[in-house]
């Protein structure tokens, strides 16, 4: 059985509104897309009651992408409040 590659995207490296390109096919994925046309959520990973990572799947090429860096976003958001 062929093992599927999981791409890693660190959220702290994303500029602007959070849109980023799929590492395999280049399809632009946006956190504002709630339709699941471009990606679907496969698995939220929670540690100590906080979102640690999120595994999504690109609907264009079926690649799995692990988004990390949510803890840094929570800290940054706390600084703004």
BELDA-V341518 format. One record per helix or strand. SS is the DSSP state (h for helix, s for strand). FROM is the first residue (numbers start at 1). LEN is the number of residues. If there is no record, write none. Layout:
# BELDA-V341518
ss:SS from:FROM len:LEN
ss:SS from:FROM len:LEN
This chain:
# BELDA-V341518
ss:s from:6 len:5
ss:h from:11 len:3
ss:s from:20 len:2
ss:s from:28 len:2
ss:s from:39 len:9
ss:s from:50 len:9
ss:s from:64 len:5
ss:h from:70 len:11
